[in-house]
Amino acid sequence: MASRLRKFGVSAAGVAIGAALSTYALKSSDISPHHVQMEEMQRIRRKRTLPSRSEQVKTLQSGEEFDVLIIGGGATGAGCALDAVTRGLKTALVEADDFASGTSSKSTKLIHGGVRYLQKAILGLDIEQYKMVKEALHERASMLRSAPHLTRPLPIMLPVYTWWQIPYFWVGIKAYDFVAGDRNVKSSYYLSREDALELFPMLRGDKLRGAIVYYDGQQDDARMCLAISLTAARHGAAITNHVEVLDLLKKKNEAGKEVCCGAKLRDNITKKEWNVKAKCVINATGPFTDSIRKMDNPTVKSICCPSSGVHIVLPGFYSPPQMGLLDPDTSDGRVIFFLPWLNGTIAGTTDAPCDITRSPAPSEDEIQFILSEIKSYLNKDVDVRRGDVLSAWSGIRPLVSDPNKGDTQSLARNHIVHVSDSNMVTIAGGKWTTYRAMAEHTMDAAIKACNLKPERGCVTDGLWIEGAQGWTPTMYIRLVQDLGLEVEVAKHLAISYGDRAFAVAKMAALTGKRWPIIGKKLHPEFPYIDAEVRYGVREYACTCVDMIARRLRLSFLNVQAASEALPHVADIMADELKWSKEEREKQIKDCEHFLQTQMGQQVNRQLKDKVPVNLSKEEVDQYKKRFDTIDKDKKGYVSIPDIKRAMRAYGDAEVSGEELHDILREIDTNMNGQVELDEYLQMMSAIKSGNISHSRFAAVAEQEEIRNEQERLRKQITVDRSGGAGQWR
């Protein structure tokens, strides 16, 4: 206890020193020389219409020289494109896959300064780390202001289980508020044990002493990245996804120095190749930073140290809709967040070295680590089951060593900007929250290195992002009243598209019902509608994966639901993009592979198959009886007609053929179009052990057994009564 008090005393002293430092910093450096002036922003008008992808490609193929060519369509690349074009530079951006297809769509969805970084900065008197936190807190406020429809303040609870930690955490969190200054989201506060359990009833209550609640921001990361890209396009940038850099072009300048002057490109949709000229080339490729650096100079040392961060999504009932949770002291020292997001619950993240790949996959060990950590924080009524994992994904963090310094062994905590001998500018490291500041620093370096001539300085701090200008928190009501959308759908459109929600809704099909009038859902459990697919094509979606993962967030929320909605999504995209039957089938196959490998579906299925059959003899006999009840023809397996007959008998005659196939696919592990008894027993064992949360096939079998038993009893009673009446005669 004495050692803990000494630790607290040292920490409190450190916080006091840090607070003094922050007071000075707040006074001296809060106003950036590039701070946006409103009158300057108002002079920069965005284009009214968004060019189509084919028009953007034609612009890239025109032969004109761009001031800036940005490689990479993640958050940093998109931020660079917006910064460059709003400075008045002729800007191009190319992305080999889709906007936000990598790390930028696989984050914790937080907009934050970094509570842990501040703790380390204060205790270690590390001014560089302190400046990093301060910059991130400034950018947090900027993001919340620039895109209010895609962001929101989120309270995060820090539960405390020992008395001495209450003042320790309280002082630390207050320092976090203080460093944010007038850009703080909301003030943190202390909660008693009773109040903490009222706000977060799923929390384990025994030994709980209280809680500290602080605020950070939350976003829809993929849609934010896309919105930044679209904003750049509306301002005049030529942005294209699925266009890959094959090689860098070089020439000698007036001084005889060989410099980058463009790139050789390939459109991965049409397979056409061409060269594009640019005065400056910017490498913003995240985990793939080194591949572009070595394209520029094959002898450079690698600087990227990739780390895998796995997240899982659980049902919404695991957390309150308006309160997150932070576990600062996991079994291996990593931080675990437990956050509500789009009616689900995100838990993560892990941090382990990994290989660089375009298709990172979550592992079972990482999923189990997250589940075991959150289990220790939730009460006994919340049975943390492996079967409740709806989706899982892995994002690669591009941690980097700084090539500007001689010692490349230590990893840079912040981002680095490096100009190569050929004047290629590389931006690497950093985090989502500071994307705008990273872009500003990158463009400052690019202008200096390549002697560019911008019309103005940086104007992105506070610049409205696509959808923000006409958005209000109650805008969804107009969508309901004026267009006849379901309330849940209207809210979703408003927060996903902002003031563009009306343009989306006007593309919606009539439902043929009294209410809602328009908006056919792609999946009955989610608010995504048909119009979003059509509008998504106009937002440069080229593949089913683009649509189901990033224009919609369905694959991140529920991989099984995404698989079920996929055929409908493919039909609409085929109509919009004029796909042949073969292309539609290829798109579905590619998307199914994505769902299986990158969204956790394969891990879930493999786990289910590995579960040993741990049923008692009585349970096996009961399930055999149910199986035989559905298999009326005694074939030894159950097929689609058997399931359809059972559901019709139960009164559900409206089940579509696609839904019947979905029910079968849940249990058909060998994918032969039928269910054998051993597959059924395997599934029931997985449900018993918690590795599967539920199964529609199991429910159909149980209801069929009940219906057959009721029918048997009814016939028995009828015969008995008939016999009795005959005796009286």
Secondary structure, 3 states (H helix, E strand, C coil): CHHHHHHHHHHHHHHHHHHHHHHHHHHHHCCCCCCCCHHHHHHCCCCCCCCCHHHHHHHHCCCCEEEEEEECCCHHHHHHHHHHHHCCCCEEEEECCCCCCCHHHCCCCEECCCHHHHHHHHHCCCHHHHHHHHHHHHHHHHHHHHCCCCEEEEEEEEEECCCCHHHHHHHHHHHHHHHHHHHCCCCCEEEEHHHHHHHCCCECCCCCCEEEEEEEEEECHHHHHHHHHHHHHHCCCEEEECEEEEEEEEEECCCCCEEEEEEEEEECCCCCEEEEEEEEEEECCHHHHHHHHHHHCCCCCCCEEEEEEEEEEEEHHHCCCCCEEEECCCCCCCCEEEEEECCEEEEECCCEECCCCCCCCCCHHHHHHHHHHHHCCECCCCCCCHHHCCEEEEEEEEEEECCCCCCCCCEECCCEEEECCCCCEEEECCCHHHHHHHHHHHHHHHHHHHCCCCCCCCCCCCCCCCCCCCCCCCHHHHHHHHHCCCHHHHHHHHHHHHHHHHHHHCCCCECCCCCCCECCECCCCCCCEHHHHHHHHHCCCCCHHHHHHHHCCHHHHCHHHHHHHHHHHHHHHHHHHCCCHHHHHHHHHHHHHHHHHHCCHHHHHHHHHHCCCCCCHHHHHHHHHHHHHHCCCCCCEECHHHHHHHHHHCCCCCCCHHHHHHHHHHHCCCCCCCEEHHHHHHHHHHHHHCCCCCCHHHHHHHHHHHHHHHHHHHHHHHHHHHHHHHHHC
